[in-house]
Amino acid sequence: MNNKKSSIDGFIPRRPGSQIGELHSGTAPIKGAPRKELKSEVDLQGVAIGAPRRGKEIGRAVPSSGTIRSDIDDALRQLDEPGETPSHKMSRREKRRWKKENRTRAQRVRRRIIVSVFLLIVAAALAAGGYLAYKTFRATGNVLNGNIIDLIQHEPLKQDANGRSNFLILGTSEDDPGHDAGYLTDSIMVLSISQDKKDAYMFNIPRDLYVEYGRACPAGYRSKINTYFSCANEGTDDAAEQDRLLKTQSLIGDIVGLDIQYGIHVNYTVMRDVVNAIGGSISVTIESRNSLGVMDSNFDWKCGASYSQRVKKCPPDGHFIQYPNGPVTLDAEHALYLAQARGDSAPTYGFEQSNFDRERNQQKIAVAIRDKALSSGTLTNLGAVTGLIDALGNNLRTNIQTKELRTLMEVAQGIKNENIKSIDLYAENDPMFTTGPINGESSVYPKEGLYKYAQLQAFIQKELSSDPFVKEAPHIIVLNGSGQAGVAQTVADSLKAKGFTIDGVDNAPDGTYLAVEIYQVNSAKTATAAKLKDLYGTTIKTTTPPVSVTGETDFVIIIGDANITH
């Protein structure tokens, strides 16, 4: 790690000059390894299955288009040239036979023409299909886990306990020349979809969230979350990339309280190339708190060096990113830079929440790309499809299995726009995060306190779930009355995974208890009471619990049987 320049955030680049899309050479074949060929019953001839056998060929090799064209011309000439007329005078029987032979000959010629034309069409289709297949094979090998043969399978997506499939999408800018600290995951998005309910939710994790890494990193054992991905594994091969994804999925899953089954790593080139591949533009709706809309002067250099150049190239005011509220059309370049805009350079407006506003726009752009990709004609256009494959193959890595791809595509097409929702973790009336300096750096941390995620997790569960009890956001205390250590914590963890908020875990007062005793403190939360009754098969008590309760606690659960694991 010598001779590496420091980034603006004080971290050391992991892989200078490398890109997410770099290709790696394959493993060389093993010298001297015996060839393994399947043999048929004609092994005595020493011919492998698939090799042509004398007199047993299935047709001829597909001829070239030039050969086919020559065959068609010959056949057409034969149609114009009737069979040779006999020189002698023919009897009536001979004339009938001669005419019949000419008709048969003409039919053979016509069949030959039809076959030749068919072969010509097949050859053209194979040329186009082979090109697309090559690109698909190359991209599939780069992007997905598995092989192209798995594309014919229809494997269901992995799901969590609530029947949802969760994806972590990480964006870096290693492909952006001159971008300091391009290896940092400055875009961190979680996408949760339901195959059964056909809905999708998305939310962003702040890049400056201050977290504990659980390992030694260049930034220490704790710092901003956007440096963890590069620290999780510093290798440069595909195995290291997969390991980074899994470890980052685990870290962020623990923070948000979700089982994240899939990871996706993209760079900025993906957005530019994908938008170009699906027609060159997308439509988004600008929804700024500022009546003027949004403007970020940080990218005005793209308009020119002087003010007159900028105004001419980027009317009306010379700003590359400047849009009014309402629907706007973005080309690939403007989509890319709107996704990066956060109003960090004056003059600016419409980005009062900086990174939080940027993340909202990234979600809008992601939905717009999905809409355009599924629009009529796009996915049936060879140029658009191959461009899209190229974009993904060069600039995306994931642990999604190839055999799951068809299912994912069907789910994506089956989700209506009104069922794609954003979870706003930064709402002004109830934000999940706050900001402040930590170790001299401006950082983000949960509103309830540093490294405290219970409120965040409960909020996300409430948004994702359609279960009535989750909407009530119940708060529960679990007490251990069994006399065996760890029992209450096991039950608390199980309830937490189901969407309950656990306020505390402790020992129950001395006494004798039933297997499970549940005390309802808040009589208004009837859906929660019904859920707990269903889980534990016990009557909900409305009497005063044997412990004093303060704060937001709605239920007290006492476990008197060490075998309870619900």
C-alpha positions in Angstrom: 0.0 0.0 0.0 2.9 2.3 -0.6 2.9 5.4 -2.8 -0.9 5.8 -2.4 -2.2 9.3 -2.1 -4.7 10.1 0.7 -8.3 10.9 -0.1 -10.2 14.0 0.9 -11.7 11.9 3.8 -8.3 10.9 5.1 -8.6 7.3 4.0 -6.0 5.5 1.9 -7.2 4.2 -1.5 -7.4 0.5 -1.7 -6.9 -0.2 -5.4 -5.5 2.8 -7.3 -6.3 2.6 -11.0 -8.5 -0.4 -10.7 -12.1 -0.6 -11.7 -15.0 -2.7 -10.8 -15.4 -3.8 -14.4 -11.8 -5.0 -15.0 -11.6 -8.4 -16.5 -9.4 -11.1 -15.0 -7.7 -13.8 -17.0 -9.2 -17.3 -16.7 -7.4 -20.3 -15.3 -5.1 -22.0 -17.7 -6.0 -25.5 -18.7 -4.2 -28.3 -16.9 -1.5 -29.7 -19.0 -1.5 -33.4 -19.6 -5.1 -33.9 -18.4 -6.9 -36.7 -20.2 -9.6 -35.7 -22.6 -13.1 -36.8 -21.5 -15.5 -37.3 -24.4 -18.8 -39.0 -24.4 -18.9 -42.1 -26.7 -21.8 -43.8 -28.4 -22.4 -47.4 -29.5 -20.1 -46.8 -32.4 -17.0 -46.6 -30.2 -15.4 -49.3 -32.3 -15.1 -46.6 -35.0 -13.5 -44.2 -32.4 -16.0 -41.4 -33.2 -17.2 -39.1 -30.4 -20.8 -38.1 -30.0 -21.5 -35.0 -32.1 -18.8 -35.7 -34.7 -20.1 -36.4 -38.3 -20.0 -40.1 -39.3 -19.8 -41.3 -42.9 -23.2 -41.5 -44.3 -24.8 -40.4 -41.0 -24.5 -36.6 -41.2 -27.6 -34.7 -40.1 -27.8 -32.4 -43.1 -24.8 -30.4 -44.3 -22.9 -27.7 -42.5 -24.8 -24.4 -42.8 -23.5 -22.8 -46.0 -22.4 -19.3 -46.3 -24.8 -16.6 -47.5 -22.9 -16.4 -50.8 -23.3 -20.1 -51.4 -27.0 -20.0 -50.5 -27.5 -17.0 -52.9 -25.8 -19.0 -55.7 -28.1 -22.0 -55.1 -31.1 -19.7 -55.3 -29.9 -18.2 -58.7 -29.3 -21.7 -60.1 -32.8 -22.8 -59.0 -34.4 -19.8 -60.6 -32.7 -20.4 -63.9 -33.9 -24.0 -63.8 -37.5 -22.7 -63.4 -37.1 -20.7 -66.6 -35.5 -23.6 -68.5 -38.0 -26.4 -69.0 -36.8 -30.0 -69.4 -35.4 -31.1 -72.8 -38.2 -31.8 -75.3 -37.7 -35.2 -77.0 -36.8 -34.9 -80.8 -39.1 -37.7 -81.9 -42.9 -37.5 -82.1 -44.3 -38.6 -78.7 -47.2 -40.8 -78.2 -50.1 -39.6 -75.9 -48.7 -41.7 -73.0 -45.2 -40.3 -73.5 -46.5 -36.7 -73.5 -48.3 -37.3 -70.2 -45.2 -38.8 -68.7 -43.1 -35.9 -70.0 -45.4 -33.2 -68.5 -45.5 -35.1 -65.2 -41.7 -35.2 -65.0 -41.5 -31.4 -65.7 -44.1 -30.7 -63.0 -42.1 -32.9 -60.5 -38.9 -31.2 -61.6 -40.4 -27.7 -61.0 -41.7 -28.8 -57.6 -38.2 -29.9 -56.7 -36.7 -26.6 -57.8 -39.3 -24.6 -55.9 -38.6 -26.7 -52.8 -34.9 -26.0 -53.3 -35.5 -22.3 -53.5 -37.7 -22.4 -50.3 -35.0 -24.4 -48.4 -32.3 -22.0 -49.6 -34.2 -18.9 -48.6 -34.9 -20.5 -45.2 -31.2 -21.3 -44.7 -30.4 -17.7 -45.7 -32.8 -16.4 -43.0 -31.4 -18.9 -40.4 -27.8 -17.8 -41.2 -28.7 -14.1 -40.7 -30.5 -15.0 -37.4 -27.6 -17.0 -36.2 -25.2 -14.1 -37.0 -27.4 -11.7 -34.9 -28.3 -14.3 -32.3 -24.7 -15.5 -32.0 -23.5 -11.9 -31.4 -26.1 -11.4 -28.7 -25.4 -14.8 -27.2 -21.7 -14.0 -27.1 -22.4 -10.7 -25.3 -24.9 -12.4 -22.9 -22.4 -15.1 -22.2 -19.6 -12.7 -21.5 -21.8 -10.4 -19.4 -23.4 -13.3 -17.5 -20.0 -14.7 -16.6 -18.8 -11.3 -15.3 -22.0 -10.2 -13.5 -23.8 -13.2 -12.1 -22.9 -16.3 -10.0 -23.4 -19.3 -12.2 -23.3 -20.0 -15.9 -25.4 -19.1 -18.9 -27.0 -22.5 -19.0 -28.7 -21.6 -15.7 -30.7 -18.9 -17.5 -33.2 -21.6 -18.5 -33.9 -22.3 -14.9 -36.6 -20.5 -12.8 -35.3 -20.5 -9.2 -37.3 -18.6 -6.7 -35.6 -15.7 -5.0 -34.3 -16.2 -1.4 -36.6 -14.7 1.2 -36.5 -13.6 4.8 -39.0 -14.6 7.6 -41.5 -12.1 6.3 -41.4 -13.4 2.7 -39.3 -10.5 1.3 -36.2 -10.5 -0.8 -33.7 -7.8 0.2 -31.0 -6.3 -2.0 -28.1 -4.1 -1.0 -27.0 -1.8 -3.8 -23.6 -0.2 -3.4 -22.3 2.6 -5.7 -18.7 3.6 -6.0 -16.9 6.0 -8.4 -13.7 4.1 -9.1 -14.4 4.6 -12.8 -14.4 8.4 -12.5 -10.9 9.8 -13.4 -9.6 12.1 -10.8 -12.2 11.3 -8.2 -10.6 11.2 -4.8 -11.5 8.2 -2.7 -13.5 6.6 -5.6 -13.5 3.3 -3.7 -15.9 4.7 -1.0 -19.5 3.5 -1.2 -21.0 7.0 -1.4 -24.3 5.5 -2.5 -25.9 2.8 -0.2 -29.4 1.7 -1.1 -31.5 -1.1 0.2 -34.3 -2.5 -2.0 -36.9 -4.9 -0.5 -39.4 -6.7 -2.8 -42.1 -9.2 -2.3 -42.8 -11.9 -4.9 -46.2 -12.6 -3.5 -47.5 -9.1 -2.8 -45.7 -7.6 -5.8 -44.5 -4.5 -4.0 -41.1 -2.9 -3.6 -39.7 -0.5 -1.0 -36.4 1.3 -1.1 -34.4 3.4 1.3 -30.8 4.8 1.5 -28.3 4.5 4.3 -26.4 7.8 4.9 -22.8 7.4 3.6 -21.6 9.4 6.7 -23.3 7.1 9.2 -20.8 6.5 12.0 -20.6 2.8 12.8 -18.5 0.1 14.5 -16.8 -2.1 11.9 -16.1 -5.1 14.1 -12.6 -5.3 12.5 -9.5 -3.2 12.0 -9.7 -0.8 9.0 -7.4 2.0 7.8 -9.9 4.4 9.5 -9.8 2.4 12.8 -12.3 0.1 14.4 -15.2 2.6 13.9 -15.8 5.5 11.5 -18.1 6.3 8.5 -19.9 3.4 6.9 -18.8 4.3 3.4 -15.3 3.0 3.9 -16.3 -0.4 5.2 -16.7 -2.1 1.8 -13.1 -1.5 0.7 -11.8 -2.6 4.1 -13.8 -5.8 4.3 -11.5 -7.5 1.8 -8.6 -5.7 0.0 -8.2 -8.3 -2.7 -8.7 -7.5 -6.4 -10.1 -10.8 -7.7 -13.7 -11.9 -8.1 -13.6 -14.0 -4.9 -12.5 -10.9 -2.9 -15.4 -8.9 -4.5 -17.9 -11.5 -3.5 -16.5 -11.6 0.1 -16.8 -7.8 0.3 -20.4 -7.9 -0.7 -21.3 -10.6 1.8 -19.6 -8.9 4.7 -21.2 -5.5 3.9 -24.6 -7.2 3.5 -24.1 -8.5 7.1 -23.0 -5.2 8.6 -25.8 -3.2 7.1 -28.4 -6.0 7.7 -27.6 -5.8 11.4 -28.0 -2.1 11.4 -31.4 -2.0 9.6 -32.7 -5.2 11.1 -33.1 -7.1 7.8 -31.8 -10.3 6.4 -30.2 -9.0 3.2 -29.8 -12.0 0.8 -28.3 -10.2 -2.2 -25.6 -7.7 -2.9 -25.0 -5.5 -6.0 -22.0 -3.3 -6.6 -22.1 -0.8 -9.4 -20.0 2.2 -10.5 -21.1 5.5 -11.9 -20.6 4.3 -15.5 -23.6 2.0 -15.1 -26.1 4.9 -14.9 -24.7 6.6 -18.0 -24.4 3.5 -20.1 -27.8 2.0 -19.0 -29.7 5.2 -19.8 -28.0 5.4 -23.2 -28.8 1.7 -23.8 -32.5 2.2 -23.1 -33.0 5.1 -25.4 -30.8 7.9 -24.1 -33.2 9.6 -21.7 -35.4 9.1 -18.7 -38.2 11.1 -17.0 -38.2 12.0 -13.3 -40.3 14.4 -11.2 -38.4 17.1 -9.3 -40.0 17.6 -5.8 -37.9 20.2 -4.0 -38.9 22.2 -0.9 -37.6 25.2 -2.8 -40.2 26.8 -5.1 -37.5 27.2 -7.7 -36.7 23.5 -7.9 -33.0 22.4 -7.7 -29.7 23.9 -8.8 -26.2 22.7 -8.1 -23.3 24.7 -9.5 -20.7 22.1 -8.7 -20.9 20.7 -12.2 -20.9 24.0 -14.2 -17.5 23.2 -15.6 -19.3 20.9 -18.0 -20.9 24.0 -19.6 -17.7 25.9 -20.4 -14.8 27.9 -18.9 -16.3 31.4 -19.2 -19.7 32.7 -18.1 -20.8 33.4 -21.7 -19.9 29.9 -22.7 -21.8 28.4 -19.8 -24.9 30.4 -20.5 -24.8 29.5 -24.2 -24.3 25.8 -23.6 -26.5 25.5 -20.4 -29.4 27.9 -20.6 -30.9 29.9 -19.0 -28.3 30.6 -16.3 -25.3 28.5 -17.2 -25.8 25.7 -14.7 -25.5 22.0 -15.7 -27.9 20.8 -13.0 -30.8 23.2 -12.8 -34.4 22.0 -13.0 -37.8 23.4 -11.9 -40.2 21.3 -9.8 -42.2 18.9 -11.8 -41.6 16.3 -14.6 -38.2 16.7 -16.4 -36.4 14.7 -19.1 -32.8 13.8 -18.4 -30.2 12.5 -20.9 -27.6 10.0 -19.6 -25.1 12.6 -18.6 -27.6 14.8 -16.7 -29.1 11.7 -15.0 -25.6 10.7 -13.8 -24.8 14.2 -12.3 -28.2 14.7 -10.8 -27.5 11.4 -9.0 -24.3 13.0 -7.6 -25.7 16.5 -6.8 -25.9 17.4 -3.1 -25.5 21.2 -3.2 -22.0 21.3 -1.6 -20.8 24.3 -3.7 -22.4 27.7 -3.7 -24.5 29.0 -5.4 -27.1 26.2 -4.9 -30.7 25.6 -3.9 -33.0 22.7 -3.4 -30.4 20.6 -1.6 -30.9 21.8 2.0 -30.5 18.2 3.3 -27.4 17.6 1.2 -26.8 13.9 1.0 -30.3 13.1 2.1 -31.7 15.0 -0.9 -29.2 13.3 -3.2 -30.4 9.9 -2.0 -34.0 10.8 -2.7 -33.0 11.7 -6.3 -31.1 8.5 -6.7 -34.2 6.5 -5.8 -36.3 8.5 -8.4 -33.7 7.9 -11.1 -33.6 4.1 -10.3 -37.4 3.9 -10.7 -37.2 5.9 -13.9 -34.6 3.6 -15.4 -36.8 0.6 -14.5 -39.8 2.2 -16.1 -37.9 3.0 -19.3 -36.3 -0.4 -19.5 -39.7 -2.1 -19.4 -41.3 0.4 -21.8 -42.6 -0.8 -25.2 -40.0 -1.7 -27.7 -36.9 -1.2 -25.5 -36.2 -4.8 -24.6 -36.9 -6.1 -28.1 -34.3 -3.8 -29.7 -31.1 -5.6 -30.4 -29.0 -2.4 -30.1 -30.6 -1.5 -26.8 -30.3 -5.0 -25.4 -26.6 -5.4 -26.3 -25.8 -1.9 -25.0 -27.6 -2.8 -21.7 -25.7 -6.1 -21.5 -22.4 -4.3 -22.1 -23.2 -1.7 -19.4 -24.0 -4.4 -16.9 -21.2 -6.7 -17.9 -18.5 -4.1 -17.5 -19.7 -2.2 -14.5 -21.7 -4.4 -12.2 -20.9 -7.3 -9.8 -23.5 -9.2 -7.8 -24.1 -12.5 -6.0 -27.5 -13.0 -7.6 -27.5 -16.5 -9.1 -28.0 -16.9 -12.9 -30.8 -19.4 -12.2 -32.6 -16.6 -10.3 -32.5 -14.1 -13.1 -35.7 -15.1 -14.8 -37.6 -14.9 -11.6 -36.2 -11.5 -10.8 -37.1 -10.1 -14.2 -40.7 -11.4 -13.9 -41.0 -9.9 -10.4 -39.7 -6.6 -11.7 -42.1 -6.5 -14.5 -45.0 -7.5 -12.3 -44.6 -4.6 -9.8 -46.7 -1.6 -10.6 -45.4 1.9 -10.2 -47.8 2.7 -7.4 -46.5 -0.3 -5.5 -42.9 1.0 -5.6 -42.4 3.2 -2.5 -39.6 5.1 -0.9 -39.0 4.9 2.9 -37.9 8.4 4.0 -35.5 8.0 6.9 -34.9 11.8 7.0 -38.5 13.1 7.2 -38.5 16.5 8.9 -41.3 15.6 11.2 -39.7 12.3 12.4 -36.1 11.7 11.1 -34.3 8.5 12.1 -30.9 10.2 12.0 -29.2 13.4 13.3 -25.8 14.9 12.5 -22.9 16.1 14.6 -19.1 16.0 14.9 -17.5 12.7 15.9 -13.7 12.7 16.3 -13.5 16.0 14.4 -15.6 14.8 11.4 -19.1 15.7 10.5 -21.0 12.5 10.9 -24.5 10.9 10.9 -25.9 8.7 13.7 -29.3 7.5 14.9 -31.5 10.0 16.6 -31.8 7.7 19.7 -28.0 7.7 20.1 -24.7 6.5 18.7 -24.8 2.8 17.7 -28.5 2.5 18.8 -30.6 1.1 16.0 -33.8 -0.3 17.6 -35.9 2.7 16.7 -34.6 2.7 13.1 -35.3 -1.1 12.8 -38.8 -0.7 14.2 -39.5 2.1 11.7 -38.3 0.0 8.7 -40.3 -3.0 9.8 -43.4 -1.0 10.2 -43.0 0.4 6.7 -42.3 -2.9 5.1 -45.0 -5.0 6.9 -48.7 -5.2 6.0 -49.4 -7.0 9.3 -51.7 -4.9 11.5 -49.7 -5.5 14.7 -46.5 -4.1 13.0 -48.5 -0.9 12.2 -49.2 -0.6 15.9 -45.4 -0.5 16.6 -45.6 -2.4 19.9 -43.0 -2.0 22.6 -42.3 -5.0 24.8 -40.3 -6.0 27.8 -39.2 -9.7 28.1 -38.5 -11.1 31.6 -36.9 -14.4 32.4 -38.8 -16.3 35.1 -37.4 -19.8 34.2 -34.2 -19.7 36.2 -32.2 -20.6 33.1 -29.8 -18.0 31.7 -30.5 -16.7 28.2 -34.1 -17.8 27.8 -35.6 -14.3 27.8 -33.0 -13.0 25.3 -33.7 -15.9 22.9 -37.4 -15.0 23.0 -36.7 -11.3 22.6 -34.5 -11.9 19.5 -37.3 -14.0 18.0 -39.9 -11.3 18.6 -37.6 -8.6 17.3 -37.1 -10.6 14.0 -40.9 -10.6 13.7 -41.2 -6.8 13.9 -41.7 -6.2 17.7 -39.7 -3.5 19.4 -38.0 -4.8 22.5 -37.5 -2.1 25.2 -35.6 -4.4 27.6 -34.6 -7.9 28.7 -34.2 -8.7 32.4 -34.9 -11.3 35.1 -38.4 -11.5 36.5 -39.0 -11.1 40.2 -38.8 -14.2 42.3 -41.9 -16.4 42.0 -43.6 -19.2 40.2 -44.8 -18.5 36.6 -46.7 -20.2 33.9 -44.8 -21.2 30.7 -45.6 -17.8 29.2 -47.4 -14.9 30.9 -48.3 -11.8 28.9 -49.5 -8.6 30.4 -51.2 -5.9 28.2 -50.4 -2.4 29.5 -51.7 -0.5 26.5 -55.3 -1.7 25.8 -55.5 0.2 22.5 -53.1 -2.2 20.8 -55.5 -5.0 20.1 -53.8 -6.3 16.9 -50.6 -6.9 18.9 -52.5 -8.7 21.7 -54.1 -11.0 19.1 -50.7 -11.7 17.5 -49.1 -12.6 20.8 -52.0 -14.8 21.8 -51.6 -16.6 18.4 -47.8 -17.0 18.9 -47.9 -18.4 22.4 -51.4 -19.8 22.8 -52.1 -18.1 26.1 -54.6 -15.7 27.5 -53.5 -12.1 27.5 -53.8 -10.6 31.1 -55.0 -7.1 31.6 -54.1 -7.0 35.3 -51.1 -5.1 36.6 -47.8 -6.9 35.8 -45.5 -7.9 38.7 -43.0 -5.2 37.7 -43.3 -1.4 37.4 -43.6 -0.2 33.8 -42.6 3.3 32.5 -42.1 4.9 29.1 -43.6 3.4 26.0 -43.8 -0.2 27.0 -47.1 -1.8 25.8 -46.7 -5.4 26.9 -44.7 -7.4 29.5 -43.9 -11.0 28.7 -42.6 -13.4 31.4 -41.0 -16.6 30.3 -41.4 -19.4 32.9 -40.4 -22.3 30.7 -36.9 -22.7 29.4 -38.2 -24.6 26.4 -40.1 -21.6 24.9 -38.4 -20.5 21.7 -41.2 -18.6 19.8 
